[in-house]
Structure formats: C-alpha cells, structure tokens
Amino acid sequence: MRLESERRWAHRSAPGAFESRPGMLFRPLLAGIVSATLVALPSLAAPQNVAVAGPSKSAIVRGGQLTQGTNVFNGDTVEVAQGGDSTLMLGQNASVHLGENSAVRFFRCGDTSTVQLLRGVMSFRSTPQRPVQVQLGDATIQPTAGQTVIGQVALTSPTTANLSAQQGSFTVTAAHEGKSALVNQGESRVATLTTPANQASPNPPLCGVAAAVPSHPVTTAWVMIGTAAAGLAIGLGLSSHQSSLTCPQKAQLVSPYTFPCQ
C-alpha cells in the first residue's frame, strides 16, 4: 500500500502534468462566475418598481411623458414643468405630490421609500407600513415610526427650504452639523443646507450599493457583465501563470499537504 501511494504521488508530480492542463484549478471558479451571471441577469433585467403615477400633468420620466399608470423605477427622476403637477403612489397608502417646476429622484430600500428633492415643492404621506424619507441636500427628513405623517417641503432656494408637518411629526437631521430637530404637527421650520439640493449625491437608506444605482435594465446588466468579465480576466491570467510555478508551489495550490516533487 505504501508503494502504491508513492506511485500515485509520483504520477501527480511528474513534469508536465500541470502544464498539460492549464487553468484546471480555475475552471470551477470560472464556471461559478458564468453561472452566477446567467442566474442574476434575468432578475437584474427587471427593474424594481418604486411608484406608480396617479393624475399627472406636464411631467416626464426617463425622457417620456408621465401619465397615469406609468411605473417609476428605482433611481428614476420625475420632473414637472411650469403649470404642471403629479401624484405618485408608493404603495401602502403612501404617496408624493409634486408641484410645478419640481424634480425628485426615487429610491426603495426594503419597505422604506426615499425621495430626493432636487428642486421645487413636494408633499408626502408616510405610513407605518411604507415609511417615506426625504433627502434634501445634506439633510434628511425621517418620519416618526408608527405614525401616518403628512408633510410639505418647499425649496425657496438651492440651499434653503421650508418644512412643515401637517399631520404627525418628523425629524430633520443635518449631516454637516450632526444635529437633529423634531418638527411636530402644526409646526414649520426653515432649513439651511450646506450642499445645494440640486447638487447632492443620491443617499438612499443603507441596504447595498444597488440602491444607489438607477435600475435601468441595460445599465445594470452591463455592470454585472463587467464584473463577470473582470473575474474571467483574472482567472485566465492566473491560469496562464500556472506553467511558471514550481512543483512545490503547485502542490500548495492543490492540497495543504506536501507531496514529493522530482
């Protein structure tokens, strides 16, 4: 039995054994990358629906007219022209109403909807089942948990906004100050922003990178394909390097145990 075992190891360590099968160690890795890509692409190709348009006038999304029943996807921006308005249903009785000359960007993370106000005025209705956060420059409006909250946010300039709570209460947190202020029902406040609202980067709830990427199917698919291609290139590069490794180095790749090299 000892002799037979030694012969097996000798055969495995024979010169050319690894060189004759370049990339043998990386085939499972590459197969896994390709399989994961093929499985993920169909789901990525279906963007997440975050809102459905209600009655709308002079509003656009993705370069087209926003009409009642139009789906709004994760990362989409809705713009309303002068003399227009739009109501968007977020589900679970939550909604957003946009006034003229307004623009917002929508995100969804779990049960929470985030609306980034870029310009103009908006009213929002937040429910316990569908909380609605509002991003305003470097400030965030967070509805009080467990309440139905109705509020209005109006940008009077890129760095100034009027906030009012018509029902329930919400908290305003300024990132540059690290401070929060509670706005109770019937109260109004003026918020001064450090970052202009129309220049702020998207800041959806922290639930993964995908939340901050507009979920256009082509864009998302290319991101995934690019990732897979990078993995493939790395695998091929490592595979081509195998023939330059010494026998002991190859042995370490195959097994944590050493075996004789001749």
KAPE-V155223 format. One record per residue. RES is the residue in one small letter. PHI is phi in whole degrees, 0 to 359 (NA if undefined). Layout:
res->RES phi->PHI
res->RES phi->PHI
This chain:
res->m phi->NA
res->r phi->295
res->l phi->296
res->e phi->297
res->s phi->296
res->e phi->296
res->r phi->294
res->r phi->299
res->w phi->297
res->a phi->296
res->h phi->294
res->r phi->292
res->s phi->262
res->a phi->295
res->p phi->303
res->g phi->90
res->a phi->296
res->f phi->279
res->e phi->296
res->s phi->284
res->r phi->227
res->p phi->298
res->g phi->80
res->m phi->298
res->l phi->283
res->f phi->255
res->r phi->299
res->p phi->300
res->l phi->296
res->l phi->295
res->a phi->297
res->g phi->295
res->i phi->297
res->v phi->296
res->s phi->297
res->a phi->297
res->t phi->296
res->l phi->296
res->v phi->287
res->a phi->282
res->l phi->301
res->p phi->301
res->s phi->287
res->l phi->290
res->a phi->289
res->a phi->256
res->p phi->297
res->q phi->282
res->n phi->279
res->v phi->252
res->a phi->199
res->v phi->232
res->a phi->288
res->g phi->264
res->p phi->305
res->s phi->219
res->k phi->219
res->s phi->54
res->a phi->235
res->i phi->229
res->v phi->211
res->r phi->52
res->g phi->81
res->g phi->238
res->q phi->294
res->l phi->269
res->t phi->239
res->q phi->303
res->g phi->97
res->t phi->292
res->n phi->278
res->v phi->246
res->f phi->257
res->n phi->305
res->g phi->95
res->d phi->290
res->t phi->249
res->v phi->252
res->e phi->240
res->v phi->242
res->a phi->276
res->q phi->299
res->g phi->82
res->g phi->252
res->d phi->196
res->s phi->202
res->t phi->246
res->l phi->236
res->m phi->266
res->l phi->261
res->g phi->95
res->q phi->56
res->n phi->68
res->a phi->270
res->s phi->202
res->v phi->224
res->h phi->240
res->l phi->251
res->g phi->271
res->e phi->294
res->n phi->55
res->s phi->241
res->a phi->210
res->v phi->222
res->r phi->240
res->f phi->252
res->f phi->220
res->r phi->227
res->c phi->223
res->g phi->67
res->d phi->271
res->t phi->262
res->s phi->259
res->t phi->242
res->v phi->243
res->q phi->262
res->l phi->279
res->l phi->262
res->r phi->195
res->g phi->88
res->v phi->225
res->m phi->214
res->s phi->245
res->f phi->226
res->r phi->238
res->s phi->250
res->t phi->239
res->p phi->301
res->q phi->280
res->r phi->224
res->p phi->297
res->v phi->239
res->q phi->264
res->v phi->237
res->q phi->262
res->l phi->224
res->g phi->61
res->d phi->259
res->a phi->244
res->t phi->229
res->i phi->256
res->q phi->242
res->p phi->293
res->t phi->294
res->a phi->298
res->g phi->81
res->q phi->245
res->t phi->271
res->v phi->241
res->i phi->240
res->g phi->222
res->q phi->228
res->v phi->231
res->a phi->230
res->l phi->276
res->t phi->272
res->s phi->202
res->p phi->301
res->t phi->238
res->t phi->223
res->a phi->217
res->n phi->260
res->l phi->240
res->s phi->217
res->a phi->253
res->q phi->270
res->q phi->212
res->g phi->71
res->s phi->218
res->f phi->215
res->t phi->249
res->v phi->252
res->t phi->241
res->a phi->262
res->a phi->296
res->h phi->290
res->e phi->257
res->g phi->68
res->k phi->239
res->s phi->233
res->a phi->224
res->l phi->270
res->v phi->249
res->n phi->274
res->q phi->304
res->g phi->87
res->e phi->262
res->s phi->225
res->r phi->220
res->v phi->252
res->a phi->252
res->t phi->253
res->l phi->258
res->t phi->276
res->t phi->262
res->p phi->305
res->a phi->302
res->n phi->279
res->q phi->244
res->a phi->287
res->s phi->285
res->p phi->302
res->n phi->221
res->p phi->287
res->p phi->304
res->l phi->283
res->c phi->218
res->g phi->123
res->v phi->296
res->a phi->300
res->a phi->296
res->a phi->267
res->v phi->254
res->p phi->307
res->s phi->270
res->h phi->293
res->p phi->303
res->v phi->293
res->t phi->300
res->t phi->296
res->a phi->297
res->w phi->293
res->v phi->299
res->m phi->293
res->i phi->296
res->g phi->298
res->t phi->296
res->a phi->295
res->a phi->296
res->a phi->296
res->g phi->297
res->l phi->295
res->a phi->297
res->i phi->297
res->g phi->298
res->l phi->294
res->g phi->297
res->l phi->293
res->s phi->298
res->s phi->294
res->h phi->278
res->q phi->298
res->s phi->293
res->s phi->270
res->l phi->281
res->t phi->283
res->c phi->300
res->p phi->299
res->q phi->294
res->k phi->295
res->a phi->298
res->q phi->294
res->l phi->288
res->v phi->281
res->s phi->207
res->p phi->289
res->y phi->266
res->t phi->276
res->f phi->218
res->p phi->296
res->c phi->243
res->q phi->247
